Amino acid sequence: MRRYRCWHDIVESILKSLAKRDLGITELSLQAKLPVDRGKTVISYLAKHGLVIEYRIDERTYYRITERGYEWLGAYEYLNTVLPAPRQS
């Protein structure tokens, strides 16, 4: 059965991918297992709220996690240890 992810799980996947290294939207979407159009939507939301920054090298756009993004990731991981989500059977 297919497991659907909530918004927070998707954000976690993106931030964890960016914590490893800066990525372009296509590679970021592949690592986070998202369609590119949805990846663009989430990344623009995260940039708007200061969790990631966007920068350009030549014609290519890359994304980098910010200190605030690391804080969000740490808080989310902590909350998952305090109150883990129930398993679906």
C-alpha positions in Angstrom: 0.0 0.0 0.0 1.2 3.5 -0.8 2.3 5.7 2.0 1.2 9.3 1.7 3.4 11.9 3.3 2.2 15.0 5.1 3.5 18.4 4.3 6.0 18.3 7.2 7.5 15.0 5.9 8.0 16.5 2.5 9.7 19.6 4.0 11.9 17.2 6.0 12.9 15.3 2.9 13.9 18.5 1.1 15.8 20.0 4.0 17.7 16.7 4.6 18.7 16.6 1.0 19.9 20.2 1.1 21.8 19.5 4.4 24.1 17.1 2.4 24.9 19.7 -0.4 23.4 22.5 -2.5 21.2 21.2 -5.3 19.2 22.3 -8.3 15.5 21.8 -8.5 15.6 18.6 -10.6 18.1 16.7 -8.4 16.4 18.0 -5.3 13.0 16.8 -6.4 14.5 13.4 -7.3 16.2 13.0 -3.9 13.0 14.1 -2.1 10.9 11.8 -4.3 8.6 14.6 -5.5 7.5 15.7 -9.0 9.5 18.8 -10.1 6.4 21.0 -10.2 5.5 20.2 -6.6 9.2 20.6 -5.6 9.2 24.1 -7.1 6.1 25.0 -5.1 7.5 23.7 -1.8 11.0 25.2 -2.4 9.5 28.7 -3.1 7.4 28.4 0.1 10.6 27.5 2.1 12.5 30.3 0.5 9.7 32.8 1.3 10.0 31.8 5.0 13.7 31.8 5.2 14.4 28.1 5.5 16.4 27.9 2.2 18.1 30.4 -0.1 18.2 30.5 -3.8 21.3 31.5 -5.8 22.5 31.4 -9.4 25.7 30.2 -11.0 25.7 31.0 -14.7 22.3 30.0 -15.9 21.6 27.4 -13.2 19.6 28.0 -9.9 20.8 26.2 -6.8 19.3 26.0 -3.3 21.0 26.0 0.1 19.6 25.3 3.6 19.8 28.2 6.0 20.5 28.3 9.7 16.7 28.6 10.2 16.2 25.5 8.0 18.6 23.6 10.3 16.7 24.8 13.3 13.4 23.6 11.8 14.9 20.3 10.9 16.2 19.8 14.5 12.9 20.8 16.0 11.0 18.4 13.7 13.3 15.5 14.5 12.9 16.2 18.2 9.1 16.3 18.0 9.2 12.9 16.2 11.1 11.4 19.1 8.8 12.9 21.7 5.6 12.0 19.9 6.1 9.6 17.0 3.4 9.3 14.4 1.3 6.1 14.8 2.0 3.4 12.3 -0.7 2.7 9.6 -1.6 -1.0 9.3 
